[in-house]
């Protein structure tokens, strides 16, 4: 008999499911808290449920969706990369990054990615599968189990394009935010997209309060279309337009700009980028490229500083930050995740 995935269900779904099993709705809240707040993987630990119901859950339900295959600790900073295996045998990667009091977990939303951004290792795999809500949530539960420091932030910046798995990403974010779940403030949860315009508009319409980041990565369409094929469908002008719409709701958007040597790192590119962002209340993260076995390279530090200085001096309503990726010695940086066992 096919088992029911309890992991990933909302409190309302669990309440309905419990009623269908002849239990009270309140049992749904209890299961929700056991799975998410307490992170248990066995119904036998749910000691405020009766024995018969616990046995039924054990025999008929799935409350653990991932298996830890490997973990890799960086020797240069407090970063750990986790390799997880799903029930259908696919491999995904999750990153834990600790910086002072801040513990950020970078989550994957898909196995592989369909968008084929040329500088991103994940895109080489193509899209294999969407992760279900339980598989997204279990990444955070398992990191919490292996890393003692409390999790303060969650970013959907791992494998996959979150807005091409929109429903499951939003549902998992709700569990992270719920005070009976992980109790993370909405501003502690960031969803990053390459710019799936129709989903961004849906996100705005639904009035979600999680932070939104857009991977811009170029100051003009010709360059962006070359490194990010999705730009041919949704060009920069459309991204800027929807970003202004988002900012009208008194929310600050974040732009991410991966700096590629000889591609998008010139002084002219910096001036073009400043002009694009003029008048948009936003944060700009400049991310020096994390090298893989591709044909792209990271600019030298002098050029990185020069690029950021221009943007800083021309800043209008935006803030500029150079984001140096952590875990470089274990390939844990942006664009380096491929779900591979070493």
Buried (B, 14 or more C-beta within 10 A) or exposed (E): EEEBBBBBBBBEBBBEBBEEEEBEBEBBBBBBBBBBBEBBBEBEEBEEBEEEBBEBBEEBBBBBBBEBEBBBBBEEBBBBBBBBBBBEEBBBBBBBBBEEEEBBBBBBBBBBBBBBBBBBBBBBBEBBBBBBBBBBBBBBBBBBEEBEEEBBBBBBBBBBBBBBBBEBBBBBBBBBBBEEBBEBEEEBBBBBBBBBBEBBEBBBEEEBEBBBBBBBBBBBEEBBBBBBBBBEEBBBEBBBEBBBEBBEEEBBBBBBBBBBBEBBBBEEBBBBBBEBBEEBBBBBBBBBBBBBEBEBEBBEEEBBEBBBEBBBEBBEEBBBEBBEBBBBEBBBBBBBBBBEEE
